Amino acid sequence: MASLKDVQTKIGAVKKTSQITNAMNMVAASKLRGAQQKMEDFRPYTEKFNQAMGNLSSNMESGQFPLMEVRDVQAVELVLVTSDRGLCGSFNSNIFKLAEKLIREYEAEGKKVTIVCVGKKGNAYFRKTGKVRKSYTDIMGSFQMFNARAIAQDVAANFLAGDADKVHILYGKFMSVAVQKPAEEVLLPVQPEAGEAVEAEAGSAAGDYIYEPSPTEIMDVLLPLYMNVMIYHAMLETGASEHAARMTAMDNATRACKDMIADLTLLYNKARQAGITAELMDIVGGAEALKG
């Protein structure tokens, strides 16, 4: 059985760990409120933007614009949005698993796969594979729209140069404080949606809209903005999901520390009782020896 001093040292160490995890839980909860508010405020804008893009592109051919050109896929690029910091449970590893599944599927078909990592964790995980084309680290803590614009311009330039025929974006989708799921969407080529489907989603009557200037001129401007919006949306979702996952992980760690303290306290009491019993036995044995 462990000595009393060893058990006391362990109890003290676990109590300090509990204080740290509890503080991290409160910090994550504080950051989550702001990140969740930004994400929820941006979601309606993203949905309306997608509806407008779907309506504009419904009567256009897929190859009418360079960013809408559908090619025979030989090279695929994955834009992987993860966190810069760890201690958020399995949040990042779930995104890695989804990315690895896509990589295996494409490589089994003989296609080349490259990765653009947004966030330190994704870059650290895939760096040794040699598939990382570019990485953006130390931005997930305080990113802005201009960060998403820079990423979108780089990905679009790579697609237009013919180095990628298809681009997926992978990120952590915020479902609730307790649930965050990895999500995947096709970023490029931008696919036109059927007009009937768009109208059904919007709940509007069938008919054509009249645009000024022409839909072609509008699409020339909106296509780059569409990529900015999609990447910024993915970063907002990942940011909120990261804080929620960290808050849950630190809460679980604090609970585990409390359970460990209870177990160690019981062990301490047993060791202390065993020591007292041994001393009493020595006293009683000595007294009996003196009587004899």
Residue pairs with C-beta under 8 A, 6 or more apart in sequence:
1 267
1 270
1 271
1 274
2 10
2 267
2 271
3 271
4 268
4 271
4 272
4 275
7 264
7 267
7 268
7 271
8 268
10 264
11 261
11 264
11 265
11 268
14 257
14 260
14 261
14 264
15 257
15 261
17 253
17 257
18 254
18 257
18 258
18 261
21 250
21 253
21 254
21 257
22 250
22 254
24 87
24 246
24 250
25 247
25 250
25 251
25 254
28 243
28 244
28 246
28 247
28 250
29 243
29 247
31 243
32 177
32 240
32 243
32 244
32 247
35 236
35 239
35 240
35 242
35 243
36 174
36 240
36 243
36 244
38 236
38 239
38 240
39 174
39 236
39 237
39 239
39 240
42 232
42 233
42 236
43 233
45 229
46 229
46 230
46 233
49 225
49 226
49 229
51 198
51 201
51 202
52 222
53 190
53 193
53 222
53 226
54 192
54 193
54 195
54 197
54 198
54 201
55 195
55 198
55 199
55 202
55 209
56 211
56 215
56 218
56 219
56 222
57 68
57 190
57 191
57 192
57 193
57 219
58 192
58 193
58 194
58 195
58 198
59 195
59 215
60 68
60 192
60 215
60 216
60 219
61 192
62 68
62 69
62 70
62 189
62 191
62 192
63 69
63 70
64 216
64 219
65 190
65 219
65 220
65 223
66 160
67 156
67 159
67 160
67 188
67 189
67 190
67 223
67 224
67 227
68 189
68 190
68 191
68 192
68 223
69 189
70 189
70 191
71 165
71 166
71 189
72 165
73 111
73 165
73 166
74 111
74 112
74 165
75 111
75 112
75 113
75 114
75 163
75 164
75 165
75 166
76 102
76 106
76 111
76 112
76 113
76 114
76 164
76 165
76 166
76 167
76 168
77 113
77 114
77 115
77 116
77 133
77 155
77 158
77 159
77 163
77 164
77 166
77 167
77 168
78 99
78 102
78 103
78 113
78 114
78 115
78 116
78 167
78 168
78 169
78 170
79 115
79 116
79 118
79 151
79 155
79 167
79 168
79 169
79 170
79 187
79 231
79 234
80 95
80 99
80 115
80 116
80 117
80 118
80 119
80 122
80 126
80 170
81 95
81 118
81 119
81 122
81 169
81 170
81 171
81 172
81 231
81 234
81 235
81 238
82 92
82 95
82 96
82 117
82 118
82 119
82 120
82 121
82 122
82 125
82 140
82 172
82 238
83 91
83 92
83 119
83 120
83 121
83 140
83 238
83 239
83 242
84 119
84 120
84 121
84 137
84 138
84 139
84 140
84 141
85 120
85 121
85 141
85 242
85 246
86 92
86 121
87 246
87 249
87 250
88 242
88 245
88 246
88 249
89 245
89 246
89 248
89 249
89 252
90 245
91 172
91 180
91 241
91 242
91 245
91 246
92 121
92 122
92 125
92 172
94 172
94 180
94 181
94 182
95 122
95 170
95 171
95 172
95 182
96 122
96 125
96 126
97 182
98 170
98 182
98 184
99 115
99 122
99 126
99 170
102 113
102 168
102 170
102 184
103 113
103 131
106 113
107 113
113 131
114 131
114 132
114 133
114 163
114 164
115 122
115 126
115 129
115 131
115 132
115 133
116 132
116 133
116 134
116 135
116 136
116 151
116 154
116 155
117 123
117 126
117 132
117 134
117 135
117 136
117 137
118 135
118 136
118 139
118 140
118 151
118 231
118 235
119 136
119 137
119 139
119 140
119 238
120 137
120 138
120 140
122 135
123 132
123 135
123 137
126 132
127 135
133 158
134 154
136 147
136 150
136 151
139 147
140 235
140 238
140 239
140 242
143 235
143 239
145 228
145 232
147 235
148 228
148 229
148 231
148 232
148 235
149 228
151 231
152 224
152 227
152 228
152 230
152 231
153 224
155 164
155 167
155 187
155 188
155 227
155 231
156 188
156 224
156 227
158 164
159 165
159 167
159 188
159 189
164 188
166 186
166 188
166 189
167 186
167 187
167 188
168 184
168 185
168 186
168 187
169 184
169 185
169 187
169 230
169 231
169 234
170 182
170 183
170 184
171 182
171 183
171 234
171 235
171 237
171 238
172 180
172 181
172 182
172 183
172 237
172 238
172 241
172 242
172 245
173 180
173 181
173 182
173 183
173 237
173 241
174 180
174 237
174 240
174 241
174 244
175 181
176 244
177 244
177 247
177 248
178 244
178 248
180 241
180 244
180 245
183 237
185 230
185 234
187 227
187 230
187 231
188 227
190 223
190 226
190 227
196 206
199 205
199 206
211 218
